[in-house]
Amino acid sequence: MVDNAVLIAIITAVGTIVCGLVSAVMANRVTVYKIEALTKEVEKHNKVIERTFALEQKVEDMDDRLVRVENSK
């Protein structure tokens, strides 16, 4: 027959292992969610940078055209 102390120790160990596994899975889910959210934010930021660069190029082109028009007068 198994001693009560041994049985309690086994139950406690199993409970600890299960809680540890559940905690690890939940932490992993939170981490994955945060990484996905950050990835979306970085993509938005990169799009803004690309659009800003395109606008800067257009402004430069317009400045060059304006200078050419002013010089042709």
Secondary structure by P-SEA (a helix, b strand, c coil): cccaaaaaaaaaaaaaaaaaaaaaaaaaaaaaaaaaaaaaaaaaaaaaaaaaaaaaaaaaaaaaaaaaaaaac
